Amino acid sequence: MSQSVLMASVFVYGTLKPGRSRWPALEAFVVPGSADETTVRERLWETPYG
């Protein structure tokens, strides 16, 4: 049995942000005017998985 999941928000960074090179991949799924600039305090780990 498959289930659907409705997400209220998603956090993206780098090239997926509005105005960046990969933004067009997400833009069609975003409510106009709902993208907010924010920050997250954490560590960034480089892994071989991208």
PQR file of N, CA, C, O and H, with PARSE charges and radii, in Angstrom:
ATOM      1  N   MET A   1       0.851  -1.173   0.000 -0.4000 1.5000
ATOM      2  CA  MET A   1       0.000   0.000   0.000 -0.0000 2.0000
ATOM      3  C   MET A   1       0.901   1.241   0.000  0.5500 1.7000
ATOM      4  O   MET A   1       1.829   1.333   0.803 -0.5500 1.4000
ATOM      5  N   SER A   2       0.634   2.178  -0.881 -0.4000 1.5000
ATOM      6  CA  SER A   2       1.412   3.414  -0.910 -0.0000 2.0000
ATOM      7  C   SER A   2       0.701   4.497  -0.109  0.5500 1.7000
ATOM      8  O   SER A   2      -0.525   4.515  -0.001 -0.5500 1.4000
ATOM      9  H   SER A   2      -0.120   2.104  -1.534  0.4000 1.0000
ATOM     10  N   GLN A   3       1.497   5.391   0.444 -0.4000 1.5000
ATOM     11  CA  GLN A   3       0.956   6.504   1.219 -0.0000 2.0000
ATOM     12  C   GLN A   3       1.466   7.810   0.638  0.5500 1.7000
ATOM     13  O   GLN A   3       2.583   7.880   0.124 -0.5500 1.4000
ATOM     14  H   GLN A   3       2.493   5.376   0.357  0.4000 1.0000
ATOM     15  N   SER A   4       0.648   8.835   0.724 -0.4000 1.5000
ATOM     16  CA  SER A   4       1.052  10.170   0.301 -0.0000 2.0000
ATOM     17  C   SER A   4       1.457  10.970   1.525  0.5500 1.7000
ATOM     18  O   SER A   4       0.870  10.824   2.597 -0.5500 1.4000
ATOM     19  H   SER A   4      -0.259   8.778   1.142  0.4000 1.0000
ATOM     20  N   VAL A   5       2.455  11.808   1.361 -0.4000 1.5000
ATOM     21  CA  VAL A   5       2.916  12.663   2.445 -0.0000 2.0000
ATOM     22  C   VAL A   5       2.845  14.103   1.971  0.5500 1.7000
ATOM     23  O   VAL A   5       3.348  14.429   0.895 -0.5500 1.4000
ATOM     24  H   VAL A   5       2.932  11.927   0.490  0.4000 1.0000
ATOM     25  N   LEU A   6       2.233  14.959   2.754 -0.4000 1.5000
ATOM     26  CA  LEU A   6       2.146  16.378   2.438 -0.0000 2.0000
ATOM     27  C   LEU A   6       3.127  17.126   3.328  0.5500 1.7000
ATOM     28  O   LEU A   6       3.014  17.092   4.553 -0.5500 1.4000
ATOM     29  H   LEU A   6       1.824  14.694   3.627  0.4000 1.0000
ATOM     30  N   MET A   7       4.089  17.802   2.709 -0.4000 1.5000
ATOM     31  CA  MET A   7       5.065  18.569   3.475 -0.0000 2.0000
ATOM     32  C   MET A   7       4.660  20.030   3.487  0.5500 1.7000
ATOM     33  O   MET A   7       4.256  20.582   2.464 -0.5500 1.4000
ATOM     34  H   MET A   7       4.180  17.829   1.713  0.4000 1.0000
ATOM     35  N   ALA A   8       4.769  20.652   4.649 -0.4000 1.5000
ATOM     36  CA  ALA A   8       4.439  22.069   4.776 -0.0000 2.0000
ATOM     37  C   ALA A   8       5.618  22.947   4.385  0.5500 1.7000
ATOM     38  O   ALA A   8       5.433  24.068   3.913 -0.5500 1.4000
ATOM     39  H   ALA A   8       5.097  20.203   5.480  0.4000 1.0000
ATOM     40  N   SER A   9       6.837  22.436   4.583 -0.4000 1.5000
ATOM     41  CA  SER A   9       8.009  23.235   4.235 -0.0000 2.0000
ATOM     42  C   SER A   9       9.206  22.326   4.000  0.5500 1.7000
ATOM     43  O   SER A   9       9.220  21.164   4.407 -0.5500 1.4000
ATOM     44  H   SER A   9       6.988  21.525   4.967  0.4000 1.0000
ATOM     45  N   VAL A  10      10.200  22.880   3.340 -0.4000 1.5000
ATOM     46  CA  VAL A  10      11.442  22.159   3.085 -0.0000 2.0000
ATOM     47  C   VAL A  10      12.583  23.170   3.161  0.5500 1.7000
ATOM     48  O   VAL A  10      12.426  24.317   2.743 -0.5500 1.4000
ATOM     49  H   VAL A  10      10.189  23.824   3.009  0.4000 1.0000
ATOM     50  N   PHE A  11      13.727  22.746   3.692 -0.4000 1.5000
ATOM     51  CA  PHE A  11      14.896  23.611   3.798 -0.0000 2.0000
ATOM     52  C   PHE A  11      15.851  23.253   2.670  0.5500 1.7000
ATOM     53  O   PHE A  11      16.201  22.085   2.502 -0.5500 1.4000
ATOM     54  H   PHE A  11      13.854  21.814   4.031  0.4000 1.0000
ATOM     55  N   VAL A  12      16.275  24.246   1.895 -0.4000 1.5000
ATOM     56  CA  VAL A  12      17.256  24.025   0.835 -0.0000 2.0000
ATOM     57  C   VAL A  12      18.384  25.035   0.987  0.5500 1.7000
ATOM     58  O   VAL A  12      18.219  26.071   1.631 -0.5500 1.4000
ATOM     59  H   VAL A  12      15.991  25.195   2.032  0.4000 1.0000
ATOM     60  N   TYR A  13      19.513  24.730   0.398 -0.4000 1.5000
ATOM     61  CA  TYR A  13      20.645  25.646   0.468 -0.0000 2.0000
ATOM     62  C   TYR A  13      21.408  25.615  -0.851  0.5500 1.7000
ATOM     63  O   TYR A  13      21.144  24.783  -1.718 -0.5500 1.4000
ATOM     64  H   TYR A  13      19.647  23.889  -0.125  0.4000 1.0000
ATOM     65  N   GLY A  14      22.339  26.519  -0.982 -0.4000 1.5000
ATOM     66  CA  GLY A  14      23.207  26.544  -2.156 -0.0000 2.0000
ATOM     67  C   GLY A  14      22.465  26.808  -3.448  0.5500 1.7000
ATOM     68  O   GLY A  14      21.681  27.752  -3.546 -0.5500 1.4000
ATOM     69  H   GLY A  14      22.553  27.195  -0.278  0.4000 1.0000
ATOM     70  N   THR A  15      22.717  25.966  -4.441 -0.4000 1.5000
ATOM     71  CA  THR A  15      22.185  26.205  -5.777 -0.0000 2.0000
ATOM     72  C   THR A  15      20.684  25.988  -5.897  0.5500 1.7000
ATOM     73  O   THR A  15      20.105  26.315  -6.933 -0.5500 1.4000
ATOM     74  H   THR A  15      23.355  25.199  -4.361  0.4000 1.0000
ATOM     75  N   LEU A  16      20.025  25.438  -4.855 -0.4000 1.5000
ATOM     76  CA  LEU A  16      18.566  25.264  -4.885 -0.0000 2.0000
ATOM     77  C   LEU A  16      17.823  26.496  -4.388  0.5500 1.7000
ATOM     78  O   LEU A  16      16.597  26.551  -4.481 -0.5500 1.4000
ATOM     79  H   LEU A  16      20.495  25.172  -4.013  0.4000 1.0000
ATOM     80  N   LYS A  17      18.539  27.484  -3.861 -0.4000 1.5000
ATOM     81  CA  LYS A  17      17.902  28.692  -3.339 -0.0000 2.0000
ATOM     82  C   LYS A  17      17.324  29.548  -4.468  0.5500 1.7000
ATOM     83  O   LYS A  17      17.817  29.501  -5.595 -0.5500 1.4000
ATOM     84  H   LYS A  17      19.535  27.440  -3.785  0.4000 1.0000
ATOM     85  N   PRO A  18      16.281  30.328  -4.172 -0.5600 1.5000
ATOM     86  CA  PRO A  18      15.704  31.219  -5.188  0.2800 2.0000
ATOM     87  C   PRO A  18      16.773  32.103  -5.838  0.5500 1.7000
ATOM     88  O   PRO A  18      17.599  32.711  -5.158 -0.5500 1.4000
ATOM     89  N   GLY A  19      16.733  32.156  -7.160 -0.4000 1.5000
ATOM     90  CA  GLY A  19      17.678  32.974  -7.906 -0.0000 2.0000
ATOM     91  C   GLY A  19      18.973  32.272  -8.266  0.5500 1.7000
ATOM     92  O   GLY A  19      19.762  32.806  -9.046 -0.5500 1.4000
ATOM     93  H   GLY A  19      16.062  31.662  -7.712  0.4000 1.0000
ATOM     94  N   ARG A  20      19.213  31.092  -7.722 -0.4000 1.5000
ATOM     95  CA  ARG A  20      20.446  30.356  -8.013 -0.0000 2.0000
ATOM     96  C   ARG A  20      20.215  29.390  -9.174  0.5500 1.7000
ATOM     97  O   ARG A  20      19.085  29.242  -9.638 -0.5500 1.4000
ATOM     98  H   ARG A  20      18.572  30.658  -7.088  0.4000 1.0000
ATOM     99  N   SER A  21      21.261  28.741  -9.640 -0.4000 1.5000
ATOM    100  CA  SER A  21      21.198  27.954 -10.880 -0.0000 2.0000
ATOM    101  C   SER A  21      20.225  26.772 -10.864  0.5500 1.7000
ATOM    102  O   SER A  21      19.679  26.430 -11.913 -0.5500 1.4000
ATOM    103  H   SER A  21      22.179  28.861  -9.263  0.4000 1.0000
ATOM    104  N   ARG A  22      19.992  26.145  -9.727 -0.4000 1.5000
ATOM    105  CA  ARG A  22      19.089  24.981  -9.668 -0.0000 2.0000
ATOM    106  C   ARG A  22      17.685  25.323  -9.172  0.5500 1.7000
ATOM    107  O   ARG A  22      16.844  24.432  -9.050 -0.5500 1.4000
ATOM    108  H   ARG A  22      20.436  26.422  -8.875  0.4000 1.0000
ATOM    109  N   TRP A  23      17.419  26.592  -8.885 -0.4000 1.5000
ATOM    110  CA  TRP A  23      16.100  27.023  -8.419 -0.0000 2.0000
ATOM    111  C   TRP A  23      14.976  26.581  -9.355  0.5500 1.7000
ATOM    112  O   TRP A  23      13.922  26.192  -8.853 -0.5500 1.4000
ATOM    113  H   TRP A  23      18.102  27.316  -8.984  0.4000 1.0000
ATOM    114  N   PRO A  24      15.127  26.615 -10.678 -0.5600 1.5000
ATOM    115  CA  PRO A  24      14.033  26.197 -11.559  0.2800 2.0000
ATOM    116  C   PRO A  24      13.538  24.768 -11.300  0.5500 1.7000
ATOM    117  O   PRO A  24      12.393  24.456 -11.626 -0.5500 1.4000
ATOM    118  N   ALA A  25      14.362  23.905 -10.729 -0.4000 1.5000
ATOM    119  CA  ALA A  25      13.938  22.537 -10.420 -0.0000 2.0000
ATOM    120  C   ALA A  25      12.890  22.500  -9.311  0.5500 1.7000
ATOM    121  O   ALA A  25      12.098  21.560  -9.252 -0.5500 1.4000
ATOM    122  H   ALA A  25      15.292  24.159 -10.464  0.4000 1.0000
ATOM    123  N   LEU A  26      12.869  23.503  -8.429 -0.4000 1.5000
ATOM    124  CA  LEU A  26      11.921  23.555  -7.312 -0.0000 2.0000
ATOM    125  C   LEU A  26      10.818  24.580  -7.496  0.5500 1.7000
ATOM    126  O   LEU A  26       9.744  24.450  -6.907 -0.5500 1.4000
ATOM    127  H   LEU A  26      13.512  24.267  -8.476  0.4000 1.0000
ATOM    128  N   GLU A  27      11.069  25.583  -8.295 -0.4000 1.5000
ATOM    129  CA  GLU A  27      10.184  26.744  -8.384 -0.0000 2.0000
ATOM    130  C   GLU A  27       8.718  26.387  -8.640  0.5500 1.7000
ATOM    131  O   GLU A  27       7.826  27.025  -8.081 -0.5500 1.4000
ATOM    132  H   GLU A  27      11.941  25.689  -8.773  0.4000 1.0000
ATOM    133  N   ALA A  28       8.457  25.385  -9.468 -0.4000 1.5000
ATOM    134  CA  ALA A  28       7.074  25.017  -9.792 -0.0000 2.0000
ATOM    135  C   ALA A  28       6.314  24.463  -8.590  0.5500 1.7000
ATOM    136  O   ALA A  28       5.084  24.422  -8.603 -0.5500 1.4000
ATOM    137  H   ALA A  28       9.182  24.867  -9.922  0.4000 1.0000
ATOM    138  N   PHE A  29       7.034  24.036  -7.549 -0.4000 1.5000
ATOM    139  CA  PHE A  29       6.407  23.437  -6.372 -0.0000 2.0000
ATOM    140  C   PHE A  29       6.292  24.405  -5.197  0.5500 1.7000
ATOM    141  O   PHE A  29       5.832  24.022  -4.122 -0.5500 1.4000
ATOM    142  H   PHE A  29       8.033  24.069  -7.538  0.4000 1.0000
ATOM    143  N   VAL A  30       6.706  25.653  -5.394 -0.4000 1.5000
ATOM    144  CA  VAL A  30       6.741  26.640  -4.316 -0.0000 2.0000
ATOM    145  C   VAL A  30       5.615  27.651  -4.493  0.5500 1.7000
ATOM    146  O   VAL A  30       5.393  28.159  -5.592 -0.5500 1.4000
ATOM    147  H   VAL A  30       7.080  25.964  -6.267  0.4000 1.0000
ATOM    148  N   VAL A  31       4.913  27.936  -3.414 -0.4000 1.5000
ATOM    149  CA  VAL A  31       3.872  28.962  -3.435 -0.0000 2.0000
ATOM    150  C   VAL A  31       4.565  30.307  -3.640  0.5500 1.7000
ATOM    151  O   VAL A  31       5.477  30.640  -2.883 -0.5500 1.4000
ATOM    152  H   VAL A  31       5.093  27.524  -2.521  0.4000 1.0000
ATOM    153  N   PRO A  32       4.156  31.092  -4.648 -0.5600 1.5000
ATOM    154  CA  PRO A  32       4.805  32.379  -4.901  0.2800 2.0000
ATOM    155  C   PRO A  32       4.876  33.250  -3.644  0.5500 1.7000
ATOM    156  O   PRO A  32       3.888  33.422  -2.930 -0.5500 1.4000
ATOM    157  N   GLY A  33       6.050  33.786  -3.397 -0.4000 1.5000
ATOM    158  CA  GLY A  33       6.253  34.669  -2.247 -0.0000 2.0000
ATOM    159  C   GLY A  33       6.483  33.956  -0.929  0.5500 1.7000
ATOM    160  O   GLY A  33       6.627  34.616   0.101 -0.5500 1.4000
ATOM    161  H   GLY A  33       6.853  33.647  -3.977  0.4000 1.0000
ATOM    162  N   SER A  34       6.524  32.621  -0.925 -0.4000 1.5000
ATOM    163  CA  SER A  34       6.665  31.900   0.343 -0.0000 2.0000
ATOM    164  C   SER A  34       8.103  31.514   0.674  0.5500 1.7000
ATOM    165  O   SER A  34       8.370  31.039   1.778 -0.5500 1.4000
ATOM    166  H   SER A  34       6.407  32.085  -1.761  0.4000 1.0000
ATOM    167  N   ALA A  35       9.029  31.707  -0.253 -0.4000 1.5000
ATOM    168  CA  ALA A  35      10.426  31.362   0.014 -0.0000 2.0000
ATOM    169  C   ALA A  35      11.043  32.420   0.924  0.5500 1.7000
ATOM    170  O   ALA A  35      11.044  33.607   0.599 -0.5500 1.4000
ATOM    171  H   ALA A  35       8.812  32.093  -1.150  0.4000 1.0000
ATOM    172  N   ASP A  36      11.567  31.977   2.066 -0.4000 1.5000
ATOM    173  CA  ASP A  36      12.172  32.878   3.045 -0.0000 2.0000
ATOM    174  C   ASP A  36      13.658  32.608   3.176  0.5500 1.7000
ATOM    175  O   ASP A  36      14.087  31.454   3.189 -0.5500 1.4000
ATOM    176  H   ASP A  36      11.566  31.013   2.329  0.4000 1.0000
ATOM    177  N   GLU A  37      14.435  33.658   3.272 -0.4000 1.5000
ATOM    178  CA  GLU A  37      15.866  33.543   3.542 -0.0000 2.0000
ATOM    179  C   GLU A  37      16.039  33.279   5.032  0.5500 1.7000
ATOM    180  O   GLU A  37      15.416  33.945   5.859 -0.5500 1.4000
ATOM    181  H   GLU A  37      14.087  34.596   3.261  0.4000 1.0000
ATOM    182  N   THR A  38      16.875  32.317   5.374 -0.4000 1.5000
ATOM    183  CA  THR A  38      17.110  32.003   6.781 -0.0000 2.0000
ATOM    184  C   THR A  38      18.500  31.416   6.948  0.5500 1.7000
ATOM    185  O   THR A  38      19.224  31.246   5.967 -0.5500 1.4000
ATOM    186  H   THR A  38      17.381  31.776   4.702  0.4000 1.0000
ATOM    187  N   THR A  39      18.873  31.111   8.158 -0.4000 1.5000
ATOM    188  CA  THR A  39      20.155  30.478   8.438 -0.0000 2.0000
ATOM    189  C   THR A  39      19.936  29.327   9.410  0.5500 1.7000
ATOM    190  O   THR A  39      18.935  29.272  10.124 -0.5500 1.4000
ATOM    191  H   THR A  39      18.285  31.249   8.955  0.4000 1.0000
ATOM    192  N   VAL A  40      20.889  28.417   9.420 -0.4000 1.5000
ATOM    193  CA  VAL A  40      20.876  27.299  10.353 -0.0000 2.0000
ATOM    194  C   VAL A  40      22.264  27.200  10.956  0.5500 1.7000
ATOM    195  O   VAL A  40      23.260  27.188  10.233 -0.5500 1.4000
ATOM    196  H   VAL A  40      21.703  28.461   8.841  0.4000 1.0000
ATOM    197  N   ARG A  41      22.331  27.130  12.255 -0.4000 1.5000
ATOM    198  CA  ARG A  41      23.621  27.000  12.921 -0.0000 2.0000
ATOM    199  C   ARG A  41      23.893  25.514  13.138  0.5500 1.7000
ATOM    200  O   ARG A  41      23.208  24.849  13.915 -0.5500 1.4000
ATOM    201  H   ARG A  41      21.521  27.140  12.842  0.4000 1.0000
ATOM    202  N   GLU A  42      24.885  25.018  12.450 -0.4000 1.5000
ATOM    203  CA  GLU A  42      25.199  23.593  12.534 -0.0000 2.0000
ATOM    204  C   GLU A  42      26.534  23.349  11.865  0.5500 1.7000
ATOM    205  O   GLU A  42      27.177  24.293  11.406 -0.5500 1.4000
ATOM    206  H   GLU A  42      25.441  25.558  11.818  0.4000 1.0000
ATOM    207  N   ARG A  43      26.950  22.134  11.804 -0.4000 1.5000
ATOM    208  CA  ARG A  43      28.181  21.753  11.118 -0.0000 2.0000
ATOM    209  C   ARG A  43      27.840  21.195   9.740  0.5500 1.7000
ATOM    210  O   ARG A  43      26.788  20.587   9.544 -0.5500 1.4000
ATOM    211  H   ARG A  43      26.428  21.367  12.177  0.4000 1.0000
ATOM    212  N   LEU A  44      28.733  21.410   8.806 -0.4000 1.5000
ATOM    213  CA  LEU A  44      28.577  20.868   7.461 -0.0000 2.0000
ATOM    214  C   LEU A  44      29.615  19.772   7.286  0.5500 1.7000
ATOM    215  O   LEU A  44      30.815  20.014   7.423 -0.5500 1.4000
ATOM    216  H   LEU A  44      29.587  21.904   8.966  0.4000 1.0000
ATOM    217  N   TRP A  45      29.156  18.581   6.987 -0.4000 1.5000
ATOM    218  CA  TRP A  45      30.044  17.437   6.814 -0.0000 2.0000
ATOM    219  C   TRP A  45      30.127  17.076   5.338  0.5500 1.7000
ATOM    220  O   TRP A  45      29.106  16.914   4.669 -0.5500 1.4000
ATOM    221  H   TRP A  45      28.182  18.384   6.875  0.4000 1.0000
ATOM    222  N   GLU A  46      31.342  16.952   4.842 -0.4000 1.5000
ATOM    223  CA  GLU A  46      31.530  16.505   3.464 -0.0000 2.0000
ATOM    224  C   GLU A  46      31.557  14.979   3.459  0.5500 1.7000
ATOM    225  O   GLU A  46      32.352  14.365   4.171 -0.5500 1.4000
ATOM    226  H   GLU A  46      32.172  17.083   5.385  0.4000 1.0000
ATOM    227  N   THR A  47      30.695  14.376   2.663 -0.4000 1.5000
ATOM    228  CA  THR A  47      30.635  12.918   2.566 -0.0000 2.0000
ATOM    229  C   THR A  47      30.817  12.502   1.112  0.5500 1.7000
ATOM    230  O   THR A  47      30.698  13.338   0.216 -0.5500 1.4000
ATOM    231  H   THR A  47      30.049  14.875   2.084  0.4000 1.0000
ATOM    232  N   PRO A  48      31.098  11.255   0.865 -0.5600 1.5000
ATOM    233  CA  PRO A  48      31.235  10.807  -0.523  0.2800 2.0000
ATOM    234  C   PRO A  48      29.888  10.645  -1.226  0.5500 1.7000
ATOM    235  O   PRO A  48      29.846  10.242  -2.389 -0.5500 1.4000
ATOM    236  N   TYR A  49      28.789  10.952  -0.538 -0.4000 1.5000
ATOM    237  CA  TYR A  49      27.459  10.740  -1.099 -0.0000 2.0000
ATOM    238  C   TYR A  49      26.844  11.987  -1.717  0.5500 1.7000
ATOM    239  O   TYR A  49      25.710  11.939  -2.195 -0.5500 1.4000
ATOM    240  H   TYR A  49      28.823  11.279   0.406  0.4000 1.0000
ATOM    241  N   GLY A  50      27.562  13.097  -1.718 -0.4000 1.5000
ATOM    242  CA  GLY A  50      27.066  14.313  -2.363 -0.0000 2.0000
ATOM    243  C   GLY A  50      26.291  15.238  -1.505  0.5500 1.7000
ATOM    244  O   GLY A  50      25.839  16.283  -1.974 -0.5500 1.4000
ATOM    245  H   GLY A  50      28.483  13.136  -1.330  0.4000 1.0000
TER
END
